[in-house]
Amino acid sequence: MHCDPTASHYLKLVCDAIFCTQGGEFRNEIIWRYTGNSVPKNCFPRKHDTIFWYSKGKEIQFYPERVLQPYSELTEKRYNHTDQDGKRYKISALRGGKQEIIYMKEGKYCDDVFEIPVLRGAERLGYPTQKPEALLERIIKASSNEGDVVLDCYHGSGTTIIVADKLKRNWIAIDDSPIAFECILNRLQQNKITNFEIYKTKTHEKPTFLRR
Ligand SMILES: C[S@@+](CC[C@H](N)C(=O)[O-])C[C@H]1O[C@@H](n2cnc3c(N)ncnc32)[C@H](O)[C@@H]1O
């Protein structure tokens, strides 16, 4: 659940009431941190959004190892040994004079602060609330498998759906805005995605429901 800082704390109460009373669980408050220089004007520059992650039940799909992040230069430098197979490792001192060998992984685990730049250049479509594909890629990869269904009931420009399709997930997209509908349709075409059906709800002239 993503919303802007004016309402997200109220919506957390709503989500707690929905999920946490029916067997679901609150998992994370994810801070999506973006950078950029701004001059403070009556407040510190706002450089993060909040995403609340809930699960429907106690059993979840969670694959943090699929979204490892590059180590910082400083951390990489600490892995200053290489074994005969070319694998890098560091030697850590333990209590009692013992030592431990720790091998460098492909990257470090993500924490609940996602440092992902805001939209740039060609990815920007002009839809005001469009999210970067990198943000959705991290979420979808870490929480679903190929062939699963990803639902975005407020698809907007269609970022979730494009990323879900690229990652071989099935998807369902809903939005009540004709502008959002035109936007996602163009985006699906540009990405040469054609295997989906469009449904119309009775109350709307424009189709509001797309399904792969
Ligand atoms: C924040 S935008 C989503 C942006 C999207 N994540 C993206 O990357 O472009 C929210 C969307 O919710 C849609 N929306 C708002 N209320 C709705 C409702 N009751 N039913 C369906 N869609 C709704 C709006 O039309 C808007 O496109």
The ligand as an ORCA input file, in Angstrom:
! r2SCAN-3c Opt
* xyz 0 1
  C      -1.060      6.634     -7.598
  S      -1.871      6.189     -9.078
  C      -1.076      4.704     -9.491
  C       0.214      4.936    -10.229
  C       0.894      3.680    -10.688
  N       1.459      2.936     -9.578
  C       1.961      4.012    -11.729
  O       3.130      3.582    -11.611
  O       1.644      4.723    -12.686
  C      -3.434      5.705     -8.484
  C      -4.440      5.320     -9.538
  O      -5.612      4.877     -8.869
  C      -6.727      5.161     -9.690
  N      -7.905      5.121     -8.827
  C      -8.237      5.947     -7.816
  N      -9.375      5.567     -7.240
  C      -9.818      4.464     -7.902
  C     -10.939      3.598     -7.760
  N     -11.834      3.804     -6.823
  N     -11.030      2.553     -8.587
  C     -10.098      2.316     -9.539
  N      -9.010      3.107     -9.723
  C      -8.874      4.163     -8.911
  C      -6.405      6.510    -10.282
  O      -7.085      6.693    -11.500
  C      -4.873      6.428    -10.481
  O      -4.542      6.066    -11.806
*
